Every structure is written in structure tokens, then in C-alpha cells.
Amino acid sequence: MTLTVMPKYDAYKDSGVEWLGEIPVDWNIKPGLVAFSENKRSNKGMKQDVVLSLSYGKIIIKPADKLVGLVPESFETYQIVAPDDIIIRCTDLQNDQTSLRTGLANDHGIITSAYLNLKVKGLYSARYLHYYLHALDTTKVIYRFGSGLRQNLSYLDFKRLPVFDISWETQAAIANFLDTKTAQIDEAIAIKEQQIALLNERKQILIQQAVIKGLNQNVPMKKSGVDWVGDIPEHWSLQPGFIVFNENKKSNKGMIESQVLSLSYGKIIVKAKEKLNGLVPESFETYQVVSPGNIIIRCTDLQNDKTSLRTGFVKNHGIITSAYLCLNISLEQNAEYIHYFLHALDVCKEIYRYGSGLRQSLSFSDFKRMLVITPPIEEQDQIVTFIREQEENIMSAVELLKAQIEKLTEYKKSLIHSAVTGNIKVV
């Protein structure tokens, strides 16, 4: 997986463009106006009704459920898009340097007029030019051309953008090569992402199995009386929540603590300082003080959000928004085991059974009457040790796969850039 072994052109010359460097000797450069014209086709009269969207560098048909709040009349302000049009999101380069800004249309439809729509002229391949602009996007070269206070792009920037004057056959050959290679890379990435998903699923199954059934599958079992739990080890107990935990309501009035914590993807993390913009120190007095061993629950809006992880285990002293519920755990229990039990309820969505009110929010009253599985403390300790070990092993495997995905992504980016600029020969 290296570009150094790929064939090169016979000879190279200085392009005269700093960010392009050397190019094949028989390639020439012309301004973008020879390759692009600006499309400004209005949808007045609703000529088209298929709504398109620029998402992760792809032009996709927007799902119907994402059109909520957009009435048909508003679509008359959209612009018409045809296959092989290149769409550019030109705004706010200064504040957003991570989003992919270019996409190639494959469908007839309409898209917001806030985007620039480029029509490719006859002697140029839309697929090749899209790969070229995509390369300038991923390498951030495109940001050199922004102007104005917020560094926006306009068609004027693309009129003077250097483009290659090469034969249509060469462009098509490069595009065909990249279509094949990027599809192979994308497939490899998709397989690794699926492996990550399966590992994470296995982790959740292991946690749920451990906190509900225990580590020894050969012990006698009994009916728990709880539908979703089923049988539990005969010597385990079920206790009402008010015995297991109480509500922590420790105010930060007087700024007892200053380290701000956050619930993120089921973890309680220290909030990065750059994320505190707009939060003045006075506002932190309204936060609650939390300590290691506390369990944090995000209780609101169960009806509309059934994907976020709602529970987290506190490992640092600090403060967190008072909108969250903070639970103190009985000293007779292993707090981390109770966290894993609540996490299992969260992942399998059983926690949503306890919501009440119009928007299905949770409160401490719900946790007081919740039945909690409580093994003997020695087994709780063993279960926590087991889960930690399994999580560590799975996390190591996930991190390895993520590193491989990152390398594949970088290789894909380099491959596209090298092919469209003539750094490698694919013809």
C-alpha cells in the first residue's frame, strides 16, 4: 500500500504553481474558466421535486424524514441539479476546515442555492474534475482561494483556478482507475468498520451477560420476576433502587470545584477548555459537584432520543450540569458494578420503560422503584474485574482497526491527489 512503487511519467517540469509542484512534461495548465461554467437554473415553478444534499463528499437524495419543516413552496428557491454537475459548499472556510466541500451529482434534482453549481464543459470529464477538486479539498488547497471576512468561495475563484489541459482520454483513464481503486479501499474500510461494530456489540453482550447471569454458568438459577432479565443465579438478590442508591444534590455554589465534566458516548470526561466558550465562571455555580464513584444519568427527552448513551461512571472530582441526575451508591455495593448494570439497561433500552411525562423524562423516583440485581459483593468485584479486562481487550482491537482505517483513508487521499496531478501514471 505505497505510491512509491507505482509508475511515473517519463519526464516532469515545474508547473509554475507552488502547490502543484512538478507535473508531467506534456501536461499544461489553463484557468478554470475553460473547464467550468456556473449553473444557475432556478426551480421556480417546481420543475423538480427530488431534494439532494451534500453529505460527506457525496451528493445524495435527501430522505423524506429529513424534510420535516421544509414546505414545498420553499423548494422553489432551490437550484436545479443534473448528473455530472459538481456542487461546492463555498461558505465559512475560516471556521470549518474539516467538512468535505465538493460532490459530484449522479441524479436529477434540486439543492440549496447556497451552494455553487459548476457545469463541466465539453472537453473535460466531470468525474476527473470532481476527483481533482476533491483532492484540492482534502489537502486544504481550496482554502487558499477564499475571500471576504469569513473566507467564502465564489465562481470567480474557480474561473481562475489552475486546471490541467490534458486529453479527454487521459482524464477518463484517471477517473476509471480511481473509481476502481477507491471502491476497493472503501470496501476494505467498510469491512473494518463492520468488525468494529461487531466488537462493540460483543462488548455489550458480555457486559449484559455478566451483570445479569454472572460469570459461572453452572450455578442453580431462579426466576427473577423481571421480564427482560429472566433467570438469575439462585443466590443473587433483587433490591429496590432506594436501598442501592440515593440522589446526590451537592451544589457548586461558591465554586467548590472548577473542573468541568461532561457525559460523552457513555463516558464521563473532563471537558476540554476550548469547549467552554460562552460559559462564564459564574454559570458554573449552578452546576452540581460530583465525585469518583457517582453515576450520572441524562434523564430528559427519552421519547425523541433513543440512540444516545445516557449513563456514565464518574472517575474524577469535578462539576457537571445540574440537568443530569447524580446517584450516590450504597457502600454495600460495588459502584462500578451498579454502573455496568444501569449501562446494560441503557444499551438494551429497558431504561426507557421508566420514563414518565409528555416527553418521557426520568427522575430519581423512577430509580427508587427500579429493581436492581445485586450479587454478593465478592462476585460484584469479580464481575467488574472481568468486564474491565474484556473492555480493555476489545478496545485494543478496536483501536488497531481504527488505525488501519486511518491509514487506508490517508492512502486513498494520497492516491487521488497523485493520480489527478500526474505524480503517478495510470494510463
C-alpha positions as CSV (number, residue, x, y, z in Angstrom):
1,M,0.0,0.0,0.0
2,T,2.5,2.6,-1.2
3,L,2.6,5.0,-4.0
4,T,6.4,4.9,-4.5
5,V,6.3,1.7,-6.5
6,M,3.6,3.0,-8.9
7,P,4.8,4.0,-12.4
8,K,5.7,7.6,-13.2
9,Y,5.6,9.7,-16.4
10,D,8.9,9.8,-18.4
11,A,9.7,13.4,-17.6
12,Y,8.4,16.3,-15.4
13,K,8.6,20.1,-15.4
14,D,7.9,22.9,-13.0
15,S,4.2,23.7,-13.1
16,G,4.8,27.3,-12.0
17,V,2.1,26.8,-9.3
18,E,3.6,26.4,-5.8
19,W,1.0,23.9,-4.5
20,L,1.2,21.7,-7.6
21,G,4.9,21.4,-7.9
22,E,6.2,19.3,-10.8
23,I,3.8,17.9,-13.4
24,P,4.3,15.7,-16.5
25,V,6.2,17.4,-19.2
26,D,3.3,17.2,-21.7
27,W,0.7,18.4,-19.3
28,N,-0.3,22.1,-19.5
29,I,-2.2,24.4,-17.2
30,K,-5.1,26.7,-18.0
31,P,-7.5,28.8,-15.9
32,G,-10.7,27.1,-14.7
33,L,-12.9,29.1,-17.0
34,V,-12.0,26.7,-19.8
35,A,-13.4,23.8,-17.8
36,F,-16.3,25.2,-15.7
37,S,-19.3,27.4,-16.2
38,E,-21.7,28.4,-13.4
39,N,-25.1,26.7,-13.3
40,K,-27.9,29.0,-12.1
41,R,-31.0,27.0,-13.0
42,S,-33.9,28.2,-10.8
43,N,-36.6,25.7,-9.6
44,K,-39.3,28.4,-9.9
45,G,-42.5,26.6,-10.7
46,M,-41.3,23.4,-9.0
47,K,-39.7,21.9,-12.2
48,Q,-38.0,19.3,-9.9
49,D,-39.0,17.9,-6.5
50,V,-36.2,15.4,-5.7
51,V,-34.2,17.1,-2.9
52,L,-30.5,16.5,-2.9
53,S,-27.9,17.1,-0.2
54,L,-24.1,17.3,0.1
55,S,-23.1,14.7,2.7
56,Y,-19.6,13.6,3.4
57,G,-18.4,14.5,-0.1
58,K,-21.4,12.7,-1.8
59,I,-24.5,14.2,-3.4
60,I,-27.3,12.1,-2.0
61,I,-31.1,12.1,-2.3
62,K,-32.4,13.5,1.0
63,P,-34.6,11.1,2.8
64,A,-38.2,12.2,3.2
65,D,-38.0,12.1,7.0
66,K,-35.2,14.8,6.8
67,L,-37.5,17.2,5.0
68,V,-39.6,18.0,8.1
69,G,-40.2,21.7,8.3
70,L,-39.4,22.3,4.7
71,V,-42.7,23.1,2.9
72,P,-42.9,22.5,-0.9
73,E,-43.0,26.3,-1.6
74,S,-39.5,26.7,-0.1
75,F,-38.1,24.3,-2.7
76,E,-38.8,27.0,-5.4
77,T,-35.8,28.8,-4.1
78,Y,-33.6,25.8,-4.7
79,Q,-31.4,25.3,-7.9
80,I,-31.8,22.5,-10.3
81,V,-29.0,19.9,-10.5
82,A,-28.3,17.4,-13.3
83,P,-25.9,14.4,-13.3
84,D,-22.2,15.4,-13.7
85,D,-22.8,18.8,-12.1
86,I,-20.2,19.5,-9.4
87,I,-21.5,21.0,-6.2
88,I,-19.4,23.2,-3.9
89,R,-20.2,24.4,-0.4
90,C,-18.4,27.7,-0.5
91,T,-19.2,29.3,2.8
92,D,-17.4,29.8,6.1
93,L,-13.9,28.4,5.2
94,Q,-12.4,30.1,8.2
95,N,-14.5,28.3,10.8
96,D,-14.9,24.9,9.2
97,Q,-11.9,23.2,7.8
98,T,-13.0,19.6,8.3
99,S,-16.1,19.1,6.2
100,L,-15.8,17.8,2.7
101,R,-17.0,20.7,0.4
102,T,-17.3,19.1,-3.1
103,G,-19.6,16.5,-4.5
104,L,-20.5,15.0,-8.0
105,A,-24.2,14.8,-8.8
106,N,-25.5,11.4,-10.1
107,D,-29.2,12.3,-10.1
108,H,-31.5,14.9,-11.4
109,G,-32.9,17.0,-8.5
110,I,-32.6,20.3,-6.6
111,I,-30.3,21.6,-3.9
112,T,-30.0,24.7,-1.8
113,S,-28.9,27.8,-3.8
114,A,-26.4,28.5,-1.1
115,Y,-24.1,26.0,-2.9
116,L,-22.2,26.7,-6.1
117,N,-23.1,24.5,-9.0
118,L,-20.4,24.0,-11.7
119,K,-21.3,22.7,-15.1
120,V,-18.3,20.9,-16.8
121,K,-17.5,22.0,-20.3
122,G,-17.3,19.6,-23.3
123,L,-13.6,18.7,-23.5
124,Y,-13.4,17.8,-19.8
125,S,-14.5,14.8,-17.8
126,A,-16.8,15.6,-14.9
127,R,-15.5,12.6,-13.0
128,Y,-11.9,13.6,-13.4
129,L,-12.5,17.2,-12.4
130,H,-14.5,16.1,-9.4
131,Y,-11.6,14.0,-8.3
132,Y,-9.3,17.0,-8.9
133,L,-11.4,19.3,-6.8
134,H,-11.8,16.6,-4.2
135,A,-8.0,16.4,-3.9
136,L,-7.8,20.2,-3.5
137,D,-10.4,19.9,-0.8
138,T,-8.8,17.1,1.2
139,T,-5.4,18.7,1.0
140,K,-6.9,22.1,2.0
141,V,-5.5,23.8,-1.1
142,I,-9.0,25.0,-1.8
143,Y,-8.9,27.2,1.3
144,R,-6.2,29.4,-0.4
145,F,-8.8,30.9,-2.7
146,G,-11.4,32.1,-0.1
147,S,-12.0,35.8,0.2
148,G,-14.0,38.1,2.5
149,L,-14.3,38.3,6.3
150,R,-15.4,34.6,6.6
151,Q,-13.4,33.4,3.7
152,N,-16.1,32.4,1.2
153,L,-15.5,30.9,-2.2
154,S,-17.3,32.1,-5.4
155,Y,-17.4,31.2,-9.1
156,L,-14.7,33.9,-9.6
157,D,-12.3,31.7,-7.6
158,F,-13.0,28.7,-9.8
159,K,-12.6,30.7,-13.0
160,R,-9.0,31.4,-12.2
161,L,-8.3,28.1,-10.5
162,P,-5.4,26.3,-12.3
163,V,-6.7,23.1,-14.1
164,F,-4.8,20.7,-16.4
165,D,-5.1,20.8,-20.1
166,I,-4.9,17.1,-20.9
167,S,-6.7,14.9,-23.3
168,W,-10.2,13.6,-22.5
169,E,-8.9,10.1,-22.8
170,T,-6.3,10.7,-20.2
171,Q,-8.9,12.2,-17.9
172,A,-11.2,9.3,-18.4
173,A,-8.4,6.8,-17.7
174,I,-7.5,8.5,-14.5
175,A,-11.2,8.6,-13.4
176,N,-11.7,5.0,-14.2
177,F,-8.6,4.0,-12.3
178,L,-9.7,6.0,-9.3
179,D,-13.3,4.6,-9.5
180,T,-11.9,1.1,-9.2
181,K,-9.2,1.8,-6.6
182,T,-11.3,4.0,-4.3
183,A,-14.2,1.4,-4.4
184,Q,-11.7,-1.3,-3.3
185,I,-10.4,1.0,-0.5
186,D,-13.9,1.9,0.6
187,E,-14.9,-1.8,0.7
188,A,-11.8,-2.6,2.9
189,I,-12.8,0.3,5.2
190,A,-16.4,-0.8,5.4
191,I,-15.3,-4.3,6.4
192,K,-13.2,-2.9,9.2
193,E,-16.0,-0.7,10.3
194,Q,-18.3,-3.7,10.4
195,Q,-15.6,-5.5,12.5
196,I,-15.6,-2.6,15.0
197,A,-19.4,-2.7,15.2
198,L,-19.3,-6.4,15.9
199,L,-16.7,-6.0,18.6
200,N,-18.7,-3.2,20.3
201,E,-21.8,-5.4,20.1
202,R,-19.8,-8.3,21.6
203,K,-18.7,-6.0,24.5
204,Q,-22.3,-5.0,25.2
205,I,-23.4,-8.7,25.2
206,L,-20.5,-9.6,27.6
207,I,-21.5,-6.8,30.0
208,Q,-25.2,-7.7,30.0
209,Q,-24.5,-11.4,30.4
210,A,-22.1,-10.7,33.3
211,V,-24.3,-8.4,35.3
212,I,-27.5,-10.5,34.8
213,K,-26.3,-14.1,34.7
214,G,-22.9,-13.9,36.4
215,L,-19.6,-15.5,35.4
216,N,-20.4,-19.1,36.4
217,Q,-23.0,-20.5,34.0
218,N,-23.2,-23.8,36.1
219,V,-24.8,-22.4,39.3
220,P,-28.5,-23.1,40.0
221,M,-30.8,-20.4,38.6
222,K,-34.1,-18.9,39.7
223,K,-36.8,-16.7,38.1
224,S,-36.1,-13.1,38.7
225,G,-39.7,-12.0,38.2
226,V,-38.5,-9.3,35.8
227,D,-39.4,-9.9,32.2
228,W,-36.3,-8.6,30.5
229,V,-34.0,-10.2,33.0
230,G,-35.3,-13.8,33.0
231,D,-33.4,-16.2,35.3
232,I,-30.7,-15.1,37.6
233,P,-28.3,-17.1,39.9
234,E,-30.3,-18.5,42.8
235,H,-28.1,-16.9,45.5
236,W,-28.4,-13.4,44.0
237,S,-30.8,-10.7,45.2
238,L,-33.1,-8.2,43.7
239,Q,-33.3,-5.0,45.6
240,P,-35.4,-1.8,45.1
241,G,-33.3,1.1,44.0
242,F,-33.9,3.2,47.1
243,I,-31.7,0.7,49.0
244,V,-29.0,0.7,46.4
245,F,-28.6,4.4,45.7
246,N,-29.7,7.9,46.8
247,E,-29.8,11.2,44.9
248,N,-26.7,13.4,45.1
249,K,-27.6,17.1,45.1
250,K,-24.3,18.8,46.0
251,S,-24.4,22.4,44.8
252,N,-21.3,24.2,43.4
253,K,-22.3,27.5,45.0
254,G,-19.1,29.3,45.9
255,M,-17.2,27.4,43.2
256,I,-16.2,24.5,45.3
257,E,-14.9,22.7,42.2
258,S,-13.8,24.2,38.9
259,Q,-13.1,21.1,36.7
260,V,-16.0,20.8,34.3
261,L,-17.1,17.3,33.3
262,S,-19.3,16.1,30.5
263,L,-21.2,12.9,29.6
264,S,-20.0,11.8,26.2
265,Y,-20.7,8.5,24.5
266,G,-21.4,6.8,27.9
267,K,-18.2,8.2,29.5
268,I,-17.7,11.0,32.0
269,I,-14.9,13.0,30.6
270,V,-13.1,16.2,31.6
271,K,-14.4,18.9,29.2
272,A,-11.7,20.5,27.1
273,K,-11.1,24.1,27.8
274,E,-11.8,25.2,24.2
275,K,-15.3,23.6,24.6
276,L,-16.1,26.1,27.4
277,N,-16.5,29.1,25.2
278,G,-19.5,31.1,26.2
279,L,-19.7,29.6,29.7
280,V,-18.5,32.2,32.1
281,P,-17.2,31.1,35.5
282,E,-20.4,32.4,37.3
283,S,-22.5,29.9,35.4
284,F,-20.6,27.0,36.9
285,E,-22.1,27.9,40.3
286,T,-25.3,26.4,39.0
287,Y,-23.6,23.1,38.3
288,Q,-23.5,20.1,40.8
289,V,-20.4,18.7,42.4
290,V,-19.6,15.1,41.6
291,S,-17.1,12.6,42.9
292,P,-15.5,9.4,41.8
293,G,-18.0,6.5,42.2
294,N,-21.0,8.6,41.3
295,I,-23.2,7.6,38.4
296,I,-24.6,10.3,36.1
297,I,-27.8,9.9,34.2
298,R,-29.1,12.1,31.4
299,C,-32.9,11.8,32.1
300,T,-34.5,14.1,29.6
301,D,-36.3,13.6,26.2
302,L,-36.4,9.8,26.1
303,Q,-39.2,10.0,23.5
304,N,-37.1,11.7,20.9
305,D,-33.6,10.4,21.5
306,K,-33.2,6.6,21.8
307,T,-29.7,6.4,20.5
308,S,-27.5,8.4,22.9
309,L,-25.9,6.6,25.8
310,R,-27.5,8.0,29.0
311,T,-25.4,6.7,31.8
312,G,-21.8,7.3,32.9
313,F,-19.4,6.5,35.7
314,V,-17.5,9.3,37.4
315,K,-13.8,8.8,37.8
316,N,-12.7,12.4,38.5
317,H,-13.7,15.1,41.0
318,G,-15.5,18.0,39.3
319,I,-18.8,19.6,38.3
320,I,-21.4,18.7,35.8
321,T,-24.7,20.3,34.6
322,S,-27.5,20.1,37.2
323,A,-29.8,18.9,34.3
324,Y,-28.3,15.5,34.9
325,L,-29.2,13.1,37.8
326,C,-26.4,12.1,40.0
327,L,-26.6,8.9,42.0
328,N,-24.6,8.0,45.2
329,I,-24.2,4.3,45.5
330,S,-24.6,2.4,48.8
331,L,-21.3,1.4,50.4
332,E,-22.5,-2.2,50.5
333,Q,-22.4,-2.3,46.7
334,N,-19.6,-2.0,44.1
335,A,-20.4,1.3,42.5
336,E,-18.8,0.3,39.2
337,Y,-20.9,-2.9,39.1
338,I,-24.1,-0.9,39.6
339,H,-22.9,1.4,36.8
340,Y,-22.5,-1.6,34.4
341,F,-26.0,-2.8,35.4
342,L,-27.5,0.5,34.6
343,H,-25.4,0.7,31.4
344,A,-26.9,-2.7,30.4
345,L,-30.4,-1.3,30.9
346,D,-29.4,1.7,28.8
347,V,-28.0,-0.2,25.9
348,C,-30.9,-2.7,25.7
349,K,-33.3,0.3,26.1
350,E,-35.0,-1.2,29.1
351,I,-34.3,2.1,30.9
352,Y,-37.0,3.7,28.7
353,R,-39.7,1.8,30.4
354,Y,-39.3,4.0,33.4
355,G,-39.9,7.4,31.7
356,S,-42.9,9.5,32.5
357,G,-44.4,12.8,31.4
358,L,-45.1,14.2,28.0
359,R,-41.5,13.9,26.8
360,Q,-40.8,10.8,28.8
361,S,-38.2,12.1,31.3
362,L,-36.6,10.1,34.1
363,S,-36.4,11.2,37.7
364,F,-34.9,9.8,40.9
365,S,-38.4,8.5,41.8
366,D,-38.0,6.1,38.8
367,F,-34.7,4.8,40.1
368,K,-36.0,4.4,43.6
369,R,-38.6,1.9,42.5
370,M,-36.3,0.2,39.9
371,L,-35.4,-3.4,40.8
372,V,-31.6,-3.8,40.8
373,I,-29.8,-7.2,40.6
374,T,-27.3,-7.4,43.5
375,P,-24.9,-10.3,43.6
376,P,-22.8,-10.8,46.7
377,I,-20.1,-8.1,46.9
378,E,-17.3,-10.6,46.1
379,E,-19.0,-11.5,42.9
380,Q,-19.6,-7.9,42.0
381,D,-15.9,-7.3,42.4
382,Q,-15.1,-10.3,40.2
383,I,-17.6,-9.1,37.5
384,V,-16.1,-5.6,37.4
385,T,-12.6,-7.1,37.0
386,F,-13.8,-9.4,34.2
387,I,-15.6,-6.6,32.4
388,R,-12.6,-4.3,32.7
389,E,-10.4,-6.9,31.1
390,Q,-12.8,-7.6,28.3
391,E,-13.3,-3.9,27.6
392,E,-9.5,-3.4,27.5
393,N,-9.0,-6.3,25.1
394,I,-11.9,-5.2,22.8
395,M,-10.7,-1.6,22.9
396,S,-7.2,-2.6,21.9
397,A,-8.7,-4.5,18.9
398,V,-10.9,-1.5,18.0
399,E,-8.0,0.9,18.2
400,L,-6.0,-1.3,15.9
401,L,-8.8,-1.4,13.4
402,K,-9.3,2.4,13.6
403,A,-5.6,2.9,12.9
404,Q,-5.9,0.7,9.9
405,I,-8.9,2.7,8.7
406,E,-7.0,5.9,9.2
407,K,-4.1,4.5,7.1
408,L,-6.5,3.4,4.3
409,T,-8.2,6.8,4.4
410,E,-4.8,8.6,4.1
411,Y,-3.7,6.3,1.3
412,K,-7.0,6.9,-0.6
413,K,-6.4,10.7,-0.3
414,S,-2.8,10.4,-1.5
415,L,-3.8,8.1,-4.3
416,I,-6.4,10.5,-5.7
417,H,-4.1,13.5,-5.4
418,S,-1.2,11.7,-7.0
419,A,-3.3,10.4,-9.9
420,V,-5.1,13.7,-10.8
421,T,-1.9,15.8,-10.6
422,G,0.2,13.3,-12.7
423,N,2.5,12.3,-9.8
424,I,1.8,8.7,-10.8
425,K,1.0,7.3,-14.2
426,V,-2.2,5.3,-14.6
427,V,-2.8,5.5,-18.3
